[in-house]
Amino acid sequence: MNETNLGLRPPREYVDPRCRRWWAAQVALWMVAPLIAVAFAALFLGPWMIIAALVWAVLTAVALVVVPRVRWAIHRWEATDVAIYSRSGLFWEEWRAAPLSRVQTVDKTRGPLQRQFGLATVVVTTASSKGAVRISALDAARAEEMVDRLTLLAEDDQRDAT
């Protein structure tokens, strides 16, 4: 057997490019509210809070630029006729592969912010104790097509296994 084929290869597909704006919006939601609170407190609590507000503003600006780019570089997925693959994670990278013969459910989810950007998440549930394989930041129409395709492939695969 060829030794080079034994490792888990990276999934081939990128998530939708609009995800970078979605991720930036998430960062903004988490970072701007505390910034407003610290800036408001600086009006009453003195110069050290002004410094804290300025530091938080710089961190917010950096996060708005860096986080979407790093997440874009990491997140990948692929769906073949036999398995679904995903790679995600910023600090704790996670690679997942689920054979379609083990698939129990295939779902599409969309939060309010994802809907604003035309994105969706595909969730493939198996009997694994590690939980579902999640592919976030897909074009909503493409996610719908993938759910239909994976459902049909999983049904066929399970019929063949009996």
C-alpha positions in Angstrom: 0.0 0.0 0.0 1.3 3.5 -0.8 2.3 5.3 2.4 1.4 8.7 1.1 -2.3 7.8 0.8 -2.7 6.8 4.5 -3.1 10.3 5.9 -6.3 12.4 6.1 -6.1 14.9 3.3 -7.5 18.4 3.7 -11.1 18.9 2.4 -11.1 20.7 -1.0 -14.0 23.1 -0.8 -13.8 26.6 0.6 -16.8 28.1 2.5 -18.7 30.9 0.8 -16.7 34.2 0.5 -19.6 36.1 2.2 -18.7 34.3 5.4 -15.9 36.8 6.0 -18.5 39.6 6.3 -20.6 37.3 8.5 -17.7 36.6 10.8 -16.8 40.3 10.9 -20.4 41.0 12.0 -20.1 38.4 14.7 -16.9 40.0 16.0 -18.5 43.4 15.9 -21.5 42.2 17.9 -19.2 40.7 20.6 -16.7 43.5 20.7 -18.6 46.8 20.0 -21.1 46.4 22.9 -18.3 46.2 25.5 -16.5 49.1 23.7 -19.5 51.3 24.1 -19.8 50.3 27.8 -16.2 51.1 28.5 -16.3 54.4 26.6 -19.4 55.4 28.5 -17.8 54.5 31.8 -14.7 56.5 30.8 -16.9 59.6 30.9 -17.5 59.1 34.7 -14.5 57.0 35.9 -11.5 59.0 34.7 -8.5 58.7 32.5 -7.7 55.0 33.1 -11.0 54.0 31.6 -10.2 56.2 28.6 -7.0 54.2 28.1 -9.0 51.0 28.5 -11.5 52.2 25.9 -8.7 53.0 23.5 -7.1 49.6 24.0 -10.4 47.9 23.5 -11.0 49.9 20.3 -7.6 48.8 18.9 -8.4 45.2 19.8 -11.8 45.5 18.1 -10.3 46.9 14.9 -7.6 44.2 14.8 -10.1 41.4 15.4 -12.4 42.8 12.7 -9.6 42.4 10.2 -7.8 39.3 11.5 -10.5 36.9 12.6 -12.4 36.6 9.3 -9.1 36.1 7.4 -7.8 33.4 9.7 -11.1 31.6 9.8 -11.3 31.7 6.0 -7.8 30.1 5.8 -8.9 27.3 8.1 -12.5 26.3 7.3 -12.8 23.7 4.6 -15.4 21.0 3.7 -16.0 18.3 1.1 -18.9 16.0 0.4 -18.2 12.9 -1.7 -20.4 9.9 -2.6 -19.0 8.0 0.4 -18.3 10.6 3.1 -18.5 14.1 4.4 -15.4 15.9 5.5 -14.9 19.2 7.4 -12.1 21.1 9.0 -12.7 24.0 11.3 -11.4 25.7 14.5 -9.3 28.7 15.3 -7.4 27.6 18.4 -8.5 24.0 18.5 -8.5 22.7 15.0 -10.9 19.9 14.3 -10.9 17.6 11.3 -14.0 15.4 10.9 -14.9 12.7 8.4 -18.2 10.8 8.5 -19.0 7.9 6.2 -22.4 8.3 4.6 -23.3 4.8 5.8 -23.3 6.1 9.4 -25.4 9.2 8.7 -28.6 9.5 10.7 -29.8 13.0 9.8 -28.8 15.8 7.5 -30.1 19.2 8.4 -29.8 22.8 7.3 -29.8 25.6 9.9 -29.8 29.4 9.5 -29.6 31.9 12.2 -30.8 35.5 11.8 -27.4 36.9 11.0 -26.7 34.0 8.5 -29.9 34.8 6.7 -28.8 38.4 6.3 -25.7 37.2 4.5 -27.5 34.5 2.5 -25.6 31.7 4.3 -26.5 28.4 6.0 -25.0 25.6 8.1 -25.3 21.9 7.1 -25.4 19.6 10.1 -24.7 15.9 9.5 -25.5 13.7 12.5 -24.0 10.3 13.0 -23.9 7.8 15.9 -20.5 9.2 16.8 -19.9 10.3 20.4 -18.0 13.3 19.0 -21.3 14.8 17.7 -22.4 16.1 14.4 -20.3 17.2 11.4 -21.1 20.9 11.0 -20.3 22.9 7.8 -20.9 26.6 8.4 -20.9 29.5 6.1 -22.3 27.8 2.9 -24.4 29.6 0.3 -28.0 28.9 1.4 -29.0 27.4 -2.0 -25.9 25.3 -2.1 -26.5 24.1 1.4 -30.1 23.1 0.5 -28.8 21.1 -2.5 -26.2 19.4 -0.3 -28.8 18.4 2.2 -30.9 16.8 -0.5 -27.9 15.1 -2.1 -26.4 13.7 1.1 -29.8 12.5 2.3 -30.3 10.5 -0.9 -26.8 9.2 -0.8 -27.1 8.1 2.8 -30.5 6.4 2.2 -29.0 4.5 -0.8 -25.9 3.6 1.2 -27.9 2.3 4.1 -30.2 0.2 1.8 -27.1 -1.4 0.3 -25.7 -2.2 3.7 -28.6 -4.4 4.8 
